[in-house]
Amino acid sequence: MYPDAYILFLVEFHSTRDYFECHEILEDHWKEAPSKERDPVWPGLIQIAVGLYHERRGNLTGASKCLKNAGVILRPLPRRLQALGLDAERLLQRIEEQLDHLGEPFRDLNLPITDPKLEDQCIRLCEQKKTSWLQPSPLEDTDLVHKHVLRDRTDIVHERDKQLRIRDKQRRSRGL
């Protein structure tokens, strides 16, 4: 009924609170579709996760920008959010409340899931992963809080260099 990537996103969002991983999971899922067929709900949910990631790290400007973007993206999609087992109105309220409390001690935002079967499925997956549903952010886990800075980017750097070499070769072959 729901995409596996979405369920995994919900589990990471509500159990490990690995908001960076949430972003990675849904971005990969979103990009699987041809660009003209991509569902706009996914970037909206991604923006919530990225906003929380920034807020937890103390980047309030980034958090504000992402959370506001999430609201702009998701506001016109209430039926799509409902189809994903979420209460659109409460979700938008929670985004606004998060924005209102930026600069205060960090608090997690829980997505308002309305489908009990979806929540049960997420809880079962948490149990399999040996995590707890709705556990609070482990603020002392610096590896999690600063994940994007600490991750191994070797593959990304190599791919970027490869693409630069390809473009340079193409320019030279065209005499530019």
Secondary structure in CASP SS format (residue, H / E / C, confidence):
PFRMAT SS
TARGET T0000
AUTHOR 0000-0000-0000
METHOD secondary structure of the structure
MODEL  1
M C 1.00
Y C 1.00
P C 1.00
D H 1.00
A H 1.00
Y H 1.00
I H 1.00
L H 1.00
F H 1.00
L H 1.00
V H 1.00
E H 1.00
F H 1.00
H H 1.00
S H 1.00
T H 1.00
R C 1.00
D C 1.00
Y H 1.00
F H 1.00
E H 1.00
C H 1.00
H H 1.00
E H 1.00
I H 1.00
L H 1.00
E H 1.00
D H 1.00
H H 1.00
W H 1.00
K H 1.00
E C 1.00
A C 1.00
P C 1.00
S H 1.00
K H 1.00
E H 1.00
R C 1.00
D C 1.00
P C 1.00
V H 1.00
W H 1.00
P H 1.00
G H 1.00
L H 1.00
I H 1.00
Q H 1.00
I H 1.00
A H 1.00
V H 1.00
G H 1.00
L H 1.00
Y H 1.00
H H 1.00
E H 1.00
R H 1.00
R H 1.00
G C 1.00
N C 1.00
L H 1.00
T H 1.00
G H 1.00
A H 1.00
S H 1.00
K H 1.00
C H 1.00
L H 1.00
K H 1.00
N H 1.00
A H 1.00
G H 1.00
V H 1.00
I H 1.00
L H 1.00
R C 1.00
P C 1.00
L C 1.00
P H 1.00
R H 1.00
R H 1.00
L H 1.00
Q H 1.00
A H 1.00
L C 1.00
G C 1.00
L E 1.00
D C 1.00
A H 1.00
E H 1.00
R H 1.00
L H 1.00
L H 1.00
Q H 1.00
R H 1.00
I H 1.00
E H 1.00
E H 1.00
Q H 1.00
L H 1.00
D H 1.00
H C 1.00
L C 1.00
G C 1.00
E C 1.00
P C 1.00
F C 1.00
R C 1.00
D C 1.00
L C 1.00
N C 1.00
L C 1.00
P C 1.00
I E 1.00
T C 1.00
D C 1.00
P H 1.00
K H 1.00
L H 1.00
E H 1.00
D H 1.00
Q H 1.00
C H 1.00
I H 1.00
R H 1.00
L H 1.00
C H 1.00
E H 1.00
Q H 1.00
K H 1.00
K C 1.00
T C 1.00
S C 1.00
W C 1.00
L C 1.00
Q C 1.00
P C 1.00
S C 1.00
P C 1.00
L C 1.00
E C 1.00
D C 1.00
T H 1.00
D H 1.00
L H 1.00
V H 1.00
H C 1.00
K H 1.00
H H 1.00
V H 1.00
L H 1.00
R C 1.00
D C 1.00
R C 1.00
T H 1.00
D H 1.00
I H 1.00
V H 1.00
H H 1.00
E H 1.00
R H 1.00
D H 1.00
K H 1.00
Q H 1.00
L H 1.00
R H 1.00
I H 1.00
R H 1.00
D H 1.00
K H 1.00
Q H 1.00
R H 1.00
R H 1.00
S H 1.00
R C 1.00
G C 1.00
L C 1.00
END
